[in-house]
Each structure stands twice: as structure tokens, then as C-alpha cells.
Amino acid sequence: MAKEVYGYIYCTTDTTNGIKYIGQKKSNVFVASYFGSGHIIKRIVKKRPETLRVDLMEWCYNQDELNEREYDWTVAVGLYPLSYNLKHGGCKTGYSDELRKKLSELKTGEKNPNFGKSRSNKTREKIGNANRGKIHSEETRQKNSEARKGKKLSDEHKQKISVAMTGKIRSDEHSANLSKANTGKIRSDEYRANLSKANTGKRWFNNGIENKHCFECPNPDYVTGMLPKKRRKVA
């Protein structure tokens, strides 16, 4: 009995410069109109799809084989700028430090398409509505946690967060959700030690509307101490 085809490896070529992109697709038929889902390829498809050509490289018969062969092909062809592949395929590796730096430089400052732009209230509302109620899986939470470990915010970044949060009031629902999320959590000794170290020397101040936890009094309007619970605002 012949094996049932699971998917295939394809090679998309930019005919303007000969640069290639390797990818995999789960399909038992070759789709000549599919050029790939890579960041660079998607931009080219949007601007000049007529300059792309896609070729079938080989059929595969299960996901493991598909991943293995995609990895082998991307290793053979090479990564950006030798190809439009930003990382080796097959879910085996992530971006190299060198490539991460190059990609960052391509979108830093005025090179970023959103540089100098501010989102309208309508756009903010749409984003909020789209994300409201989303629940991340335990696996996603773990990945996010690992990605943030060891990262330190600059003083400038901290100041921006402080300014953005000043005057915001948590709703009863938000406060209840935070309480529920933290109930029963056991902090490691290392976490407790780091938290204690970060807060050593800090004091609470309030201006009659909000509390601030900092090393020095923010300004003459603030006095030492915290507001009673019902009057608190997040600072």
C-alpha cells in the first residue's frame, strides 16, 4: 500500500535577485499560489507577487519527516542574507544573536513604520476588545516567563511606565482578578530575596489621591504614608 502524502517542502525564488526561501506546507497537493509565511516573503507577496516562483522540492509523509527535511534544506541554502529564511526550519532553532541584532536595527527609530505615530482612541479600543477575555495556556505563560528572566528595565523605561500608570484606578473586578491570580502562589527564596533587595530603602508617599512607593518624596504635594484602601489609586 502506497504511503499517504502528509505535506511537502517547497522553494520560493525571488526572480529579481535569485534569493530563495525554504518552507514546508501540510497538503497532499502542490499549491503553486502559496509562496510561504516568512516575514520577508509576506512583504514581497504584498508588493510584487509576480516576481516570485515556487517549486516543489520533495514530498513528506509525516510531521517529523517534514520538520527534518525543512531543517536540512534551510541548512543547505543558508540563512538571511543568503536566503529569505531568518532561522532554520523544523522548529529546531531560534534566531541567532547576530540576526536578532540586524532585525532590531532594521526597525529601530525612524526605520520603524510606526515611528512618531500614536494610536487613536478607536484603535486602542479595538485592540483592547480583541484581547479582552483571552486566557493564556500554562505553556504560553511559562514561555513568557522564561523570555523575561534576567531582563532589567532601564530607568527611562521605568519612568515611562510610572507616568503611564499615574492616576489609573483599578476596578473592583481587576483587583479581584489580581487577588485570585496570586492566591496560593508560593514565592521562591530567591524571588523573595530579590524583591526585598529591590524595595530596601523605599517608602510610601501619597498626595491624597494616589500612593507612590519610592526612595524619595516625588514632590511637595506628597506626604509620608499610604492612603486608606478605599481611597487608593494606582501610581
C-alpha positions as CSV (number, residue, x, y, z in Angstrom):
1,M,0.0,0.0,0.0
2,A,1.4,3.4,-1.0
3,K,2.1,5.9,1.7
4,E,-0.3,8.8,2.1
5,V,1.3,12.2,1.5
6,Y,1.3,14.5,4.5
7,G,3.0,17.6,3.1
8,Y,5.8,18.9,1.1
9,I,9.0,21.1,1.1
10,Y,8.9,24.0,-1.3
11,C,11.5,26.6,-2.5
12,T,10.3,30.1,-3.4
13,T,12.7,32.1,-5.6
14,D,12.8,35.8,-5.9
15,T,13.4,36.2,-9.7
16,T,14.7,39.7,-9.3
17,N,17.8,38.6,-7.4
18,G,17.8,34.8,-7.2
19,I,17.4,34.7,-3.4
20,K,15.4,31.7,-2.2
21,Y,13.1,30.8,0.7
22,I,12.6,27.3,2.0
23,G,9.4,26.3,3.7
24,Q,7.0,23.4,4.5
25,K,3.3,23.0,3.8
26,K,0.8,20.4,5.1
27,S,-1.0,19.4,2.0
28,N,-1.3,16.3,-0.2
29,V,-1.3,18.5,-3.4
30,F,1.2,21.1,-4.5
31,V,-0.2,24.7,-4.2
32,A,1.5,26.8,-6.8
33,S,0.0,30.0,-5.4
34,Y,1.5,29.6,-1.9
35,F,4.8,31.3,-1.5
36,G,5.4,31.0,2.2
37,S,4.7,32.6,5.6
38,G,8.1,34.1,6.3
39,H,8.2,37.8,7.3
40,I,10.2,38.9,4.2
41,I,8.3,36.7,1.8
42,K,4.9,38.0,3.0
43,R,6.1,41.6,2.4
44,I,7.2,40.7,-1.2
45,V,3.8,38.9,-1.8
46,K,2.1,42.0,-0.8
47,K,4.1,44.3,-3.0
48,R,5.2,42.3,-6.1
49,P,4.0,38.7,-6.1
50,E,4.6,38.4,-9.9
51,T,8.3,38.3,-9.2
52,L,8.1,35.1,-7.1
53,R,8.4,31.5,-8.3
54,V,7.7,28.4,-6.2
55,D,9.0,24.9,-6.8
56,L,8.2,21.6,-5.2
57,M,11.3,20.1,-3.6
58,E,10.0,16.8,-2.1
59,W,7.0,15.1,-0.6
60,C,6.9,14.1,3.1
61,Y,4.8,11.5,4.9
62,N,4.5,12.7,8.5
63,Q,5.2,15.8,10.6
64,D,8.5,14.6,11.9
65,E,9.8,14.0,8.4
66,L,8.5,17.4,7.3
67,N,10.4,19.1,10.1
68,E,13.6,17.1,9.5
69,R,13.7,17.8,5.8
70,E,12.8,21.5,6.2
71,Y,15.7,21.8,8.6
72,D,18.1,20.1,6.2
73,W,17.1,22.2,3.3
74,T,17.4,25.5,5.2
75,V,20.9,24.5,6.5
76,A,21.9,23.7,2.9
77,V,20.6,27.0,1.5
78,G,21.7,29.2,4.4
79,L,20.1,31.9,6.4
80,Y,19.5,35.6,5.7
81,P,21.1,37.4,3.9
82,L,22.0,34.3,1.8
83,S,18.3,33.5,1.7
84,Y,15.0,34.9,3.0
85,N,14.9,32.3,5.8
86,L,15.5,34.1,9.2
87,K,16.0,30.8,11.0
88,H,16.4,27.1,10.3
89,G,13.1,25.3,9.7
90,G,11.7,22.3,11.5
91,C,11.1,24.1,14.8
92,K,14.6,23.3,15.9
93,T,16.3,26.6,16.4
94,G,15.5,30.3,17.0
95,Y,17.2,33.4,15.8
96,S,20.9,33.8,16.3
97,D,22.1,36.8,18.4
98,E,23.7,38.4,15.3
99,L,20.4,38.1,13.3
100,R,18.3,39.4,16.2
101,K,20.6,42.5,16.3
102,K,20.2,43.0,12.5
103,L,16.4,42.7,12.6
104,S,16.3,45.1,15.6
105,E,18.4,47.7,13.7
106,L,16.0,47.4,10.7
107,K,13.1,48.5,12.9
108,T,14.7,51.0,15.3
109,G,13.9,54.7,15.4
110,E,12.8,56.3,12.1
111,K,13.1,52.9,10.3
112,N,10.1,51.6,12.3
113,P,6.9,52.2,10.3
114,N,5.1,53.3,13.5
115,F,7.8,55.8,14.4
116,G,6.3,59.1,15.6
117,K,2.7,57.7,15.3
118,S,0.3,57.5,18.1
119,R,-2.7,55.1,18.2
120,S,-6.1,56.7,18.1
121,N,-8.6,56.0,20.9
122,K,-10.6,54.0,18.4
123,T,-7.6,51.8,17.6
124,R,-6.8,51.3,21.3
125,E,-10.4,50.3,22.0
126,K,-10.3,47.8,19.1
127,I,-7.1,46.2,20.5
128,G,-8.5,46.1,24.0
129,N,-11.7,44.5,22.8
130,A,-9.8,41.9,20.8
131,N,-7.6,40.9,23.7
132,R,-10.2,41.1,26.5
133,G,-11.1,37.7,27.9
134,K,-8.1,35.9,26.4
135,I,-6.7,33.3,28.6
136,H,-3.1,32.2,28.0
137,S,-2.3,28.5,28.4
138,E,0.1,27.3,31.1
139,E,2.7,26.6,28.3
140,T,2.4,30.2,27.0
141,R,2.8,31.6,30.4
142,Q,5.9,29.5,31.0
143,K,7.4,30.7,27.7
144,N,6.7,34.3,28.5
145,S,8.2,33.9,32.0
146,E,11.4,32.3,30.6
147,A,11.7,35.0,28.0
148,R,11.6,37.8,30.6
149,K,14.0,36.2,33.1
150,G,17.2,38.2,33.5
151,K,15.9,41.3,31.7
152,K,16.2,44.6,33.5
153,L,14.2,47.7,32.7
154,S,16.2,50.9,32.2
155,D,15.5,53.9,34.5
156,E,13.9,55.7,31.4
157,H,11.6,52.7,30.8
158,K,10.6,52.6,34.4
159,Q,9.8,56.3,34.4
160,K,7.6,55.9,31.3
161,I,5.7,53.1,32.9
162,S,5.2,55.2,36.1
163,V,3.9,58.2,34.0
164,A,1.5,55.9,32.1
165,M,0.1,54.4,35.2
166,T,-0.2,57.6,37.3
167,G,-3.8,58.3,38.2
168,K,-5.2,55.0,36.9
169,I,-7.8,53.4,39.2
170,R,-8.2,49.6,39.3
171,S,-11.7,48.4,39.0
172,D,-13.1,46.1,41.7
173,E,-13.1,43.3,39.0
174,H,-9.5,44.0,38.1
175,S,-8.5,43.9,41.8
176,A,-10.4,40.7,42.4
177,N,-8.7,39.1,39.3
178,L,-5.3,40.1,40.6
179,S,-6.0,38.7,44.0
180,K,-7.3,35.5,42.6
181,A,-4.3,35.1,40.3
182,N,-1.9,35.5,43.2
183,T,-3.8,33.4,45.8
184,G,-1.9,30.3,46.7
185,K,1.3,31.3,44.9
186,I,4.5,30.2,46.6
187,R,7.4,32.5,46.1
188,S,10.9,31.0,45.9
189,D,13.5,32.2,48.4
190,E,15.4,33.7,45.5
191,Y,12.4,35.7,44.4
192,R,11.7,36.9,48.0
193,A,15.4,37.9,48.4
194,N,15.4,39.9,45.1
195,L,12.1,41.6,45.9
196,S,13.4,42.6,49.4
197,K,16.6,43.9,47.8
198,A,14.7,45.9,45.2
199,N,12.5,47.5,47.8
200,T,15.0,48.1,50.6
201,G,15.0,51.8,51.4
202,K,11.7,52.6,49.6
203,R,8.9,54.4,51.5
204,W,5.2,55.1,50.8
205,F,4.0,58.6,49.9
206,N,0.6,59.9,49.0
207,N,-0.9,63.1,47.8
208,G,-4.5,62.4,48.9
209,I,-5.4,60.7,45.6
210,E,-2.7,58.1,44.9
211,N,0.1,56.2,46.6
212,K,3.7,56.1,45.4
213,H,6.4,53.7,46.6
214,C,9.8,55.3,46.0
215,F,13.1,56.2,47.7
216,E,12.4,60.0,47.9
217,C,9.2,62.1,48.1
218,P,8.0,62.7,44.5
219,N,7.2,66.4,45.1
220,P,5.9,68.8,47.8
221,D,2.3,67.7,47.3
222,Y,3.1,64.3,48.8
223,V,3.3,63.3,52.4
224,T,4.6,60.2,54.1
225,G,2.3,57.2,54.4
226,M,-0.4,55.3,52.4
227,L,-4.0,56.2,51.8
228,P,-6.7,54.0,53.3
229,K,-7.7,51.1,51.0
230,K,-10.9,52.6,49.6
231,R,-9.3,55.8,48.6
232,R,-6.3,54.4,46.8
233,K,-5.4,54.9,43.2
234,V,-2.6,53.1,41.4
235,A,0.6,55.2,40.9
